[in-house]
Amino acid sequence: MPIMTDDTAVTEDAADESATEIDADALDSDVVESDEVARDAVESDAASAVEVAEPKRKLPSARIIAAVAAFVGLLTGAGVLGWQVWQARQIDHAGREAERTAVSYAQVLTSIDSNNVDENFQQVLDGATGEFKDMYSKSSVELRQLLIENKATAHGVVIDSAVQSVSKDRAVILLFVDQAVANTKLPDPRIDRSRMKMTLEKVDGRWRASKVELP
């Protein structure tokens, strides 16, 4: 029977303690690994649940995209067409308005009464602007004296008219005018037929003659 000394007892106790520590470490390692596996499983299940709860969004099909593009194109085309129609109506309205003004003004311009010369001249100047107004103002003094001395009278009637060109604020109108003229040398009225080309400009909301030609 072996004899146990104090050193032998200490050695065996140390060995037992080491074995116990190794078993504890192994147990702790197993517990940690189990926790990690469980956590990974929970995270995987959560991710799967999110994927199920949020299904993938489907992109619009080519047909839907084409239909939307066609609809937008249709709206754009309709808008452009509507604007063009509106513009055409505006121009057409301006042309009719300018033509009416030109007809009325041509009759004022070709009608005169030596007994009301100043009133006639004022009507002419009121409907004129620019170059034509300046020219008529300069010649009115001499013309006034000539009309009074010859006791001249005239009455103009527009037989026909047409719009040659027109924009929002400028128009050119062609007119055919019959003018009955009488004076001391020609007591019986004589009919003069003439063509007139009148340029009008819109000034302060009114059409006024800026140029009158007798081609």
DRENZAMI-849045 format. One record per residue (C-alpha): x, z, y; residue number from 1; chain. Coordinates in nm, 4 decimals. Example, Ala and Ser with C-alpha at 12.3 -4.5 7.8 and 13.67 -1.06 7.14 Angstrom:
<recs>
<rec><u>1.2300</u><w>0.7800</w><v>-0.4500</v><k>1</k><c>A</c></rec>
<rec><u>1.3670</u><w>0.7140</w><v>-0.1060</v><k>2</k><c>A</c></rec>
</recs>
This chain:
<recs>
<rec><u>0.0000</u><w>0.0000</w><v>0.0000</v><k>1</k><c>A</c></rec>
<rec><u>0.1551</u><w>-0.1097</w><v>0.3266</v><k>2</k><c>A</c></rec>
<rec><u>0.2159</u><w>0.1451</w><v>0.5880</v><k>3</k><c>A</c></rec>
<rec><u>0.0601</u><w>0.0655</w><v>0.9324</v><k>4</k><c>A</c></rec>
<rec><u>0.2681</u><w>0.1517</w><v>1.2243</v><k>5</k><c>A</c></rec>
<rec><u>0.1496</u><w>0.1781</w><v>1.5835</v><k>6</k><c>A</c></rec>
<rec><u>0.2906</u><w>-0.1660</w><v>1.6651</v><k>7</k><c>A</c></rec>
<rec><u>0.0969</u><w>-0.3241</w><v>1.3795</v><k>8</k><c>A</c></rec>
<rec><u>-0.2309</u><w>-0.1701</w><v>1.4975</v><k>9</k><c>A</c></rec>
<rec><u>-0.1758</u><w>-0.2972</w><v>1.8506</v><k>10</k><c>A</c></rec>
<rec><u>-0.1093</u><w>-0.6496</w><v>1.7232</v><k>11</k><c>A</c></rec>
<rec><u>-0.4273</u><w>-0.6586</w><v>1.5159</v><k>12</k><c>A</c></rec>
<rec><u>-0.6352</u><w>-0.5290</w><v>1.8061</v><k>13</k><c>A</c></rec>
<rec><u>-0.4953</u><w>-0.8041</w><v>2.0317</v><k>14</k><c>A</c></rec>
<rec><u>-0.5767</u><w>-1.0670</w><v>1.7725</v><k>15</k><c>A</c></rec>
<rec><u>-0.9335</u><w>-0.9420</w><v>1.7443</v><k>16</k><c>A</c></rec>
<rec><u>-0.9738</u><w>-0.9528</w><v>2.1230</v><k>17</k><c>A</c></rec>
<rec><u>-0.8393</u><w>-1.3114</w><v>2.1390</v><k>18</k><c>A</c></rec>
<rec><u>-1.0828</u><w>-1.4246</w><v>1.8690</v><k>19</k><c>A</c></rec>
<rec><u>-1.3690</u><w>-1.2642</w><v>2.0567</v><k>20</k><c>A</c></rec>
<rec><u>-1.2678</u><w>-1.4350</w><v>2.3838</v><k>21</k><c>A</c></rec>
<rec><u>-1.2446</u><w>-1.7748</w><v>2.2087</v><k>22</k><c>A</c></rec>
<rec><u>-1.5915</u><w>-1.7317</w><v>2.0598</v><k>23</k><c>A</c></rec>
<rec><u>-1.7337</u><w>-1.6379</w><v>2.4034</v><k>24</k><c>A</c></rec>
<rec><u>-1.5682</u><w>-1.9382</w><v>2.5713</v><k>25</k><c>A</c></rec>
<rec><u>-1.7040</u><w>-2.1701</w><v>2.3033</v><k>26</k><c>A</c></rec>
<rec><u>-2.0498</u><w>-2.0245</w><v>2.3498</v><k>27</k><c>A</c></rec>
<rec><u>-2.0310</u><w>-2.0653</w><v>2.7283</v><k>28</k><c>A</c></rec>
<rec><u>-1.9153</u><w>-2.4290</w><v>2.6867</v><k>29</k><c>A</c></rec>
<rec><u>-2.2079</u><w>-2.5008</w><v>2.4546</v><k>30</k><c>A</c></rec>
<rec><u>-2.4504</u><w>-2.3476</w><v>2.7058</v><k>31</k><c>A</c></rec>
<rec><u>-2.3072</u><w>-2.5547</w><v>2.9952</v><k>32</k><c>A</c></rec>
<rec><u>-2.3255</u><w>-2.8756</w><v>2.7930</v><k>33</k><c>A</c></rec>
<rec><u>-2.6843</u><w>-2.7974</w><v>2.6942</v><k>34</k><c>A</c></rec>
<rec><u>-2.7761</u><w>-2.7364</w><v>3.0597</v><k>35</k><c>A</c></rec>
<rec><u>-2.6179</u><w>-3.0668</w><v>3.1663</v><k>36</k><c>A</c></rec>
<rec><u>-2.7991</u><w>-3.2582</w><v>2.8930</v><k>37</k><c>A</c></rec>
<rec><u>-3.1295</u><w>-3.0974</w><v>2.9917</v><k>38</k><c>A</c></rec>
<rec><u>-3.0705</u><w>-3.1753</w><v>3.3601</v><k>39</k><c>A</c></rec>
<rec><u>-2.9854</u><w>-3.5387</w><v>3.2821</v><k>40</k><c>A</c></rec>
<rec><u>-3.3020</u><w>-3.5684</w><v>3.0751</v><k>41</k><c>A</c></rec>
<rec><u>-3.5150</u><w>-3.4239</w><v>3.3579</v><k>42</k><c>A</c></rec>
<rec><u>-3.3594</u><w>-3.6596</w><v>3.6151</v><k>43</k><c>A</c></rec>
<rec><u>-3.4145</u><w>-3.9577</w><v>3.3831</v><k>44</k><c>A</c></rec>
<rec><u>-3.7798</u><w>-3.8605</w><v>3.3329</v><k>45</k><c>A</c></rec>
<rec><u>-3.8269</u><w>-3.8187</w><v>3.7095</v><k>46</k><c>A</c></rec>
<rec><u>-3.6764</u><w>-4.1621</w><v>3.7768</v><k>47</k><c>A</c></rec>
<rec><u>-3.9044</u><w>-4.3170</w><v>3.5163</v><k>48</k><c>A</c></rec>
<rec><u>-4.2039</u><w>-4.1440</w><v>3.6745</v><k>49</k><c>A</c></rec>
<rec><u>-4.1119</u><w>-4.2824</w><v>4.0184</v><k>50</k><c>A</c></rec>
<rec><u>-4.0802</u><w>-4.6316</w><v>3.8763</v><k>51</k><c>A</c></rec>
<rec><u>-4.4240</u><w>-4.5993</w><v>3.7151</v><k>52</k><c>A</c></rec>
<rec><u>-4.5798</u><w>-4.4511</w><v>4.0312</v><k>53</k><c>A</c></rec>
<rec><u>-4.4315</u><w>-4.7240</w><v>4.2566</v><k>54</k><c>A</c></rec>
<rec><u>-4.4835</u><w>-5.0625</w><v>4.0919</v><k>55</k><c>A</c></rec>
<rec><u>-4.2756</u><w>-5.3542</w><v>4.2122</v><k>56</k><c>A</c></rec>
<rec><u>-4.4262</u><w>-5.5493</w><v>4.5062</v><k>57</k><c>A</c></rec>
<rec><u>-4.4980</u><w>-5.9106</w><v>4.4319</v><k>58</k><c>A</c></rec>
<rec><u>-4.3610</u><w>-6.1670</w><v>4.6806</v><k>59</k><c>A</c></rec>
<rec><u>-4.6197</u><w>-6.4131</w><v>4.8222</v><k>60</k><c>A</c></rec>
<rec><u>-4.6419</u><w>-6.7329</w><v>4.6278</v><k>61</k><c>A</c></rec>
<rec><u>-4.5328</u><w>-7.0703</w><v>4.7617</v><k>62</k><c>A</c></rec>
<rec><u>-4.8977</u><w>-7.1785</w><v>4.7912</v><k>63</k><c>A</c></rec>
<rec><u>-4.9839</u><w>-6.8809</w><v>5.0128</v><k>64</k><c>A</c></rec>
<rec><u>-4.6808</u><w>-6.9447</w><v>5.2347</v><k>65</k><c>A</c></rec>
<rec><u>-4.7726</u><w>-7.3129</w><v>5.2642</v><k>66</k><c>A</c></rec>
<rec><u>-5.1344</u><w>-7.2263</w><v>5.3483</v><k>67</k><c>A</c></rec>
<rec><u>-5.0276</u><w>-6.9814</w><v>5.6203</v><k>68</k><c>A</c></rec>
<rec><u>-4.7836</u><w>-7.2352</w><v>5.7662</v><k>69</k><c>A</c></rec>
<rec><u>-5.0547</u><w>-7.5019</w><v>5.7687</v><k>70</k><c>A</c></rec>
<rec><u>-5.2979</u><w>-7.2651</w><v>5.9403</v><k>71</k><c>A</c></rec>
<rec><u>-5.0432</u><w>-7.1731</w><v>6.2086</v><k>72</k><c>A</c></rec>
<rec><u>-4.9649</u><w>-7.5411</w><v>6.2608</v><k>73</k><c>A</c></rec>
<rec><u>-5.3352</u><w>-7.6176</w><v>6.2934</v><k>74</k><c>A</c></rec>
<rec><u>-5.3789</u><w>-7.3458</w><v>6.5571</v><k>75</k><c>A</c></rec>
<rec><u>-5.0761</u><w>-7.4704</w><v>6.7501</v><k>76</k><c>A</c></rec>
<rec><u>-5.1992</u><w>-7.8287</w><v>6.7379</v><k>77</k><c>A</c></rec>
<rec><u>-5.5453</u><w>-7.7242</w><v>6.8503</v><k>78</k><c>A</c></rec>
<rec><u>-5.3939</u><w>-7.5293</w><v>7.1409</v><k>79</k><c>A</c></rec>
<rec><u>-5.1844</u><w>-7.8250</w><v>7.2560</v><k>80</k><c>A</c></rec>
<rec><u>-5.4785</u><w>-8.0618</w><v>7.2211</v><k>81</k><c>A</c></rec>
<rec><u>-5.7045</u><w>-7.8228</w><v>7.4131</v><k>82</k><c>A</c></rec>
<rec><u>-5.4499</u><w>-7.7994</w><v>7.6942</v><k>83</k><c>A</c></rec>
<rec><u>-5.4184</u><w>-8.1782</w><v>7.7104</v><k>84</k><c>A</c></rec>
<rec><u>-5.7962</u><w>-8.2186</w><v>7.7243</v><k>85</k><c>A</c></rec>
<rec><u>-5.8158</u><w>-7.9593</w><v>8.0010</v><k>86</k><c>A</c></rec>
<rec><u>-5.5418</u><w>-8.1383</w><v>8.1956</v><k>87</k><c>A</c></rec>
<rec><u>-5.7180</u><w>-8.4717</w><v>8.1545</v><k>88</k><c>A</c></rec>
<rec><u>-6.0426</u><w>-8.3228</w><v>8.2828</v><k>89</k><c>A</c></rec>
<rec><u>-5.8639</u><w>-8.1745</w><v>8.5823</v><k>90</k><c>A</c></rec>
<rec><u>-5.7079</u><w>-8.5104</w><v>8.6686</v><k>91</k><c>A</c></rec>
<rec><u>-6.0376</u><w>-8.6909</w><v>8.6176</v><k>92</k><c>A</c></rec>
<rec><u>-6.2131</u><w>-8.4435</w><v>8.8468</v><k>93</k><c>A</c></rec>
<rec><u>-5.9399</u><w>-8.4857</w><v>9.1101</v><k>94</k><c>A</c></rec>
<rec><u>-5.9775</u><w>-8.8646</w><v>9.0918</v><k>95</k><c>A</c></rec>
<rec><u>-6.3540</u><w>-8.8542</w><v>9.1431</v><k>96</k><c>A</c></rec>
<rec><u>-6.3202</u><w>-8.6081</w><v>9.4297</v><k>97</k><c>A</c></rec>
<rec><u>-6.0477</u><w>-8.8136</w><v>9.5998</v><k>98</k><c>A</c></rec>
<rec><u>-6.2490</u><w>-9.1339</w><v>9.5595</v><k>99</k><c>A</c></rec>
<rec><u>-6.5574</u><w>-8.9801</w><v>9.7222</v><k>100</k><c>A</c></rec>
<rec><u>-6.3433</u><w>-8.8573</w><v>10.0099</v><k>101</k><c>A</c></rec>
<rec><u>-6.1796</u><w>-9.1988</w><v>10.0513</v><k>102</k><c>A</c></rec>
<rec><u>-6.5165</u><w>-9.3782</w><v>10.0597</v><k>103</k><c>A</c></rec>
<rec><u>-6.6520</u><w>-9.1408</w><v>10.3215</v><k>104</k><c>A</c></rec>
<rec><u>-6.3350</u><w>-9.1546</w><v>10.5295</v><k>105</k><c>A</c></rec>
<rec><u>-6.3116</u><w>-9.5340</w><v>10.5168</v><k>106</k><c>A</c></rec>
<rec><u>-6.6607</u><w>-9.5555</w><v>10.6689</v><k>107</k><c>A</c></rec>
<rec><u>-6.5597</u><w>-9.3105</w><v>10.9441</v><k>108</k><c>A</c></rec>
<rec><u>-6.2432</u><w>-9.5098</w><v>11.0063</v><k>109</k><c>A</c></rec>
<rec><u>-6.4228</u><w>-9.8456</w><v>11.0349</v><k>110</k><c>A</c></rec>
<rec><u>-6.7163</u><w>-9.7227</w><v>11.2423</v><k>111</k><c>A</c></rec>
<rec><u>-6.6904</u><w>-9.6800</w><v>11.6178</v><k>112</k><c>A</c></rec>
<rec><u>-6.9178</u><w>-9.6434</w><v>11.9152</v><k>113</k><c>A</c></rec>
<rec><u>-6.7729</u><w>-9.6986</w><v>12.2627</v><k>114</k><c>A</c></rec>
<rec><u>-7.0206</u><w>-9.4437</w><v>12.3959</v><k>115</k><c>A</c></rec>
<rec><u>-6.8808</u><w>-9.1726</w><v>12.1598</v><k>116</k><c>A</c></rec>
<rec><u>-6.5175</u><w>-9.2704</w><v>12.1355</v><k>117</k><c>A</c></rec>
<rec><u>-6.3782</u><w>-8.9174</w><v>12.1621</v><k>118</k><c>A</c></rec>
<rec><u>-6.6063</u><w>-8.7897</w><v>11.8886</v><k>119</k><c>A</c></rec>
<rec><u>-6.5143</u><w>-9.0809</w><v>11.6619</v><k>120</k><c>A</c></rec>
<rec><u>-6.1429</u><w>-9.0243</w><v>11.7176</v><k>121</k><c>A</c></rec>
<rec><u>-6.1772</u><w>-8.6548</w><v>11.6391</v><k>122</k><c>A</c></rec>
<rec><u>-6.3476</u><w>-8.7335</w><v>11.3101</v><k>123</k><c>A</c></rec>
<rec><u>-6.0666</u><w>-8.9731</w><v>11.2197</v><k>124</k><c>A</c></rec>
<rec><u>-5.7945</u><w>-8.7205</w><v>11.3051</v><k>125</k><c>A</c></rec>
<rec><u>-5.9762</u><w>-8.4442</w><v>11.1168</v><k>126</k><c>A</c></rec>
<rec><u>-5.9546</u><w>-8.6420</w><v>10.7941</v><k>127</k><c>A</c></rec>
<rec><u>-5.5932</u><w>-8.7531</w><v>10.8402</v><k>128</k><c>A</c></rec>
<rec><u>-5.2542</u><w>-8.5981</w><v>10.7687</v><k>129</k><c>A</c></rec>
<rec><u>-4.8870</u><w>-8.6821</w><v>10.7784</v><k>130</k><c>A</c></rec>
<rec><u>-4.7710</u><w>-9.0295</w><v>10.8721</v><k>131</k><c>A</c></rec>
<rec><u>-5.1155</u><w>-9.1757</w><v>10.9318</v><k>132</k><c>A</c></rec>
<rec><u>-5.2271</u><w>-8.8897</w><v>11.1547</v><k>133</k><c>A</c></rec>
<rec><u>-4.9152</u><w>-8.9229</w><v>11.3688</v><k>134</k><c>A</c></rec>
<rec><u>-4.9577</u><w>-9.2999</w><v>11.4039</v><k>135</k><c>A</c></rec>
<rec><u>-5.3270</u><w>-9.2770</w><v>11.4912</v><k>136</k><c>A</c></rec>
<rec><u>-5.2656</u><w>-9.0008</w><v>11.7468</v><k>137</k><c>A</c></rec>
<rec><u>-5.0038</u><w>-9.2119</w><v>11.9256</v><k>138</k><c>A</c></rec>
<rec><u>-5.2221</u><w>-9.5233</w><v>11.9400</v><k>139</k><c>A</c></rec>
<rec><u>-5.5522</u><w>-9.3509</w><v>12.0208</v><k>140</k><c>A</c></rec>
<rec><u>-5.5046</u><w>-9.3484</w><v>12.4000</v><k>141</k><c>A</c></rec>
<rec><u>-5.4548</u><w>-9.7238</w><v>12.4246</v><k>142</k><c>A</c></rec>
<rec><u>-5.7216</u><w>-9.7963</w><v>12.1640</v><k>143</k><c>A</c></rec>
<rec><u>-5.9729</u><w>-9.5738</w><v>12.3415</v><k>144</k><c>A</c></rec>
<rec><u>-5.9381</u><w>-9.7652</w><v>12.6686</v><k>145</k><c>A</c></rec>
<rec><u>-5.9676</u><w>-10.1008</w><v>12.4911</v><k>146</k><c>A</c></rec>
<rec><u>-6.2867</u><w>-10.0029</w><v>12.3102</v><k>147</k><c>A</c></rec>
<rec><u>-6.4535</u><w>-9.8708</w><v>12.6247</v><k>148</k><c>A</c></rec>
<rec><u>-6.3648</u><w>-10.1800</w><v>12.8317</v><k>149</k><c>A</c></rec>
<rec><u>-6.5041</u><w>-10.4171</w><v>12.5687</v><k>150</k><c>A</c></rec>
<rec><u>-6.8035</u><w>-10.1974</w><v>12.4842</v><k>151</k><c>A</c></rec>
<rec><u>-6.7092</u><w>-10.2348</w><v>12.1231</v><k>152</k><c>A</c></rec>
<rec><u>-6.9118</u><w>-10.1098</w><v>11.8330</v><k>153</k><c>A</c></rec>
<rec><u>-6.8428</u><w>-10.1245</w><v>11.4623</v><k>154</k><c>A</c></rec>
<rec><u>-7.0099</u><w>-10.0048</w><v>11.1467</v><k>155</k><c>A</c></rec>
<rec><u>-6.8284</u><w>-9.9998</w><v>10.8160</v><k>156</k><c>A</c></rec>
<rec><u>-6.9772</u><w>-9.9869</w><v>10.4660</v><k>157</k><c>A</c></rec>
<rec><u>-6.7730</u><w>-9.9485</w><v>10.1466</v><k>158</k><c>A</c></rec>
<rec><u>-6.8878</u><w>-10.2109</w><v>9.8959</v><k>159</k><c>A</c></rec>
<rec><u>-6.6684</u><w>-10.0997</w><v>9.6061</v><k>160</k><c>A</c></rec>
<rec><u>-6.3868</u><w>-9.8604</w><v>9.5277</v><k>161</k><c>A</c></rec>
<rec><u>-6.1525</u><w>-9.7702</w><v>9.2458</v><k>162</k><c>A</c></rec>
<rec><u>-5.8834</u><w>-9.5151</w><v>9.1681</v><k>163</k><c>A</c></rec>
<rec><u>-5.5433</u><w>-9.6786</w><v>9.1371</v><k>164</k><c>A</c></rec>
<rec><u>-5.3501</u><w>-9.3612</w><v>9.0582</v><k>165</k><c>A</c></rec>
<rec><u>-5.4135</u><w>-8.9903</w><v>9.0756</v><k>166</k><c>A</c></rec>
<rec><u>-5.2513</u><w>-8.6535</w><v>9.0206</v><k>167</k><c>A</c></rec>
<rec><u>-5.3620</u><w>-8.3027</w><v>9.1074</v><k>168</k><c>A</c></rec>
<rec><u>-5.2620</u><w>-8.3352</w><v>9.4724</v><k>169</k><c>A</c></rec>
<rec><u>-5.2137</u><w>-8.7078</w><v>9.5388</v><k>170</k><c>A</c></rec>
<rec><u>-5.4295</u><w>-9.0150</w><v>9.4884</v><k>171</k><c>A</c></rec>
<rec><u>-5.4291</u><w>-9.3820</w><v>9.5762</v><k>172</k><c>A</c></rec>
<rec><u>-5.7727</u><w>-9.5409</w><v>9.6205</v><k>173</k><c>A</c></rec>
<rec><u>-5.8579</u><w>-9.9098</w><v>9.6578</v><k>174</k><c>A</c></rec>
<rec><u>-6.1603</u><w>-9.9962</w><v>9.8699</v><k>175</k><c>A</c></rec>
<rec><u>-6.3569</u><w>-10.3067</w><v>9.9675</v><k>176</k><c>A</c></rec>
<rec><u>-6.5166</u><w>-10.2673</w><v>10.3093</v><k>177</k><c>A</c></rec>
<rec><u>-6.7696</u><w>-10.4714</w><v>10.5049</v><k>178</k><c>A</c></rec>
<rec><u>-6.7480</u><w>-10.4064</w><v>10.8781</v><k>179</k><c>A</c></rec>
<rec><u>-7.0052</u><w>-10.5278</w><v>11.1315</v><k>180</k><c>A</c></rec>
<rec><u>-6.8295</u><w>-10.5706</w><v>11.4674</v><k>181</k><c>A</c></rec>
<rec><u>-6.9793</u><w>-10.6423</w><v>11.8118</v><k>182</k><c>A</c></rec>
<rec><u>-6.8437</u><w>-10.6393</w><v>12.1692</v><k>183</k><c>A</c></rec>
<rec><u>-6.9010</u><w>-10.8024</w><v>12.5077</v><k>184</k><c>A</c></rec>
<rec><u>-6.7545</u><w>-11.1334</w><v>12.3880</v><k>185</k><c>A</c></rec>
<rec><u>-6.9434</u><w>-11.1234</w><v>12.0549</v><k>186</k><c>A</c></rec>
<rec><u>-7.2799</u><w>-10.9625</w><v>12.1230</v><k>187</k><c>A</c></rec>
<rec><u>-7.4079</u><w>-11.0654</w><v>11.7805</v><k>188</k><c>A</c></rec>
<rec><u>-7.2479</u><w>-10.8520</w><v>11.5082</v><k>189</k><c>A</c></rec>
<rec><u>-6.9935</u><w>-11.0290</w><v>11.2924</v><k>190</k><c>A</c></rec>
<rec><u>-6.9167</u><w>-10.9205</w><v>10.9362</v><k>191</k><c>A</c></rec>
<rec><u>-6.5538</u><w>-10.8704</w><v>10.8537</v><k>192</k><c>A</c></rec>
<rec><u>-6.4642</u><w>-10.8131</w><v>10.4906</v><k>193</k><c>A</c></rec>
<rec><u>-6.1419</u><w>-10.6357</w><v>10.4190</v><k>194</k><c>A</c></rec>
<rec><u>-5.9515</u><w>-10.4602</w><v>10.1470</v><k>195</k><c>A</c></rec>
<rec><u>-5.8101</u><w>-10.1187</w><v>10.2077</v><k>196</k><c>A</c></rec>
<rec><u>-5.5518</u><w>-9.9147</w><v>10.0183</v><k>197</k><c>A</c></rec>
<rec><u>-5.5711</u><w>-9.5473</w><v>10.1050</v><k>198</k><c>A</c></rec>
<rec><u>-5.3268</u><w>-9.2777</w><v>9.9994</v><k>199</k><c>A</c></rec>
<rec><u>-5.4666</u><w>-8.9253</w><v>10.0063</v><k>200</k><c>A</c></rec>
<rec><u>-5.2968</u><w>-8.5898</w><v>9.9718</v><k>201</k><c>A</c></rec>
<rec><u>-5.4558</u><w>-8.2545</w><v>9.9071</v><k>202</k><c>A</c></rec>
<rec><u>-5.3784</u><w>-8.0250</w><v>10.1996</v><k>203</k><c>A</c></rec>
<rec><u>-5.5235</u><w>-7.6739</w><v>10.2231</v><k>204</k><c>A</c></rec>
<rec><u>-5.7737</u><w>-7.7565</w><v>9.9501</v><k>205</k><c>A</c></rec>
<rec><u>-5.8964</u><w>-8.0787</w><v>10.1178</v><k>206</k><c>A</c></rec>
<rec><u>-5.8200</u><w>-8.4422</w><v>10.0504</v><k>207</k><c>A</c></rec>
<rec><u>-5.6812</u><w>-8.6105</w><v>10.3629</v><k>208</k><c>A</c></rec>
<rec><u>-5.5565</u><w>-8.9642</w><v>10.4275</v><k>209</k><c>A</c></rec>
<rec><u>-5.1803</u><w>-8.9815</w><v>10.4697</v><k>210</k><c>A</c></rec>
<rec><u>-5.1496</u><w>-9.3601</w><v>10.4646</v><k>211</k><c>A</c></rec>
<rec><u>-5.3935</u><w>-9.6496</w><v>10.5189</v><k>212</k><c>A</c></rec>
<rec><u>-5.2952</u><w>-10.0103</w><v>10.4455</v><k>213</k><c>A</c></rec>
<rec><u>-5.4824</u><w>-10.3388</w><v>10.4785</v><k>214</k><c>A</c></rec>
<rec><u>-5.3131</u><w>-10.5597</w><v>10.2163</v><k>215</k><c>A</c></rec>
</recs>
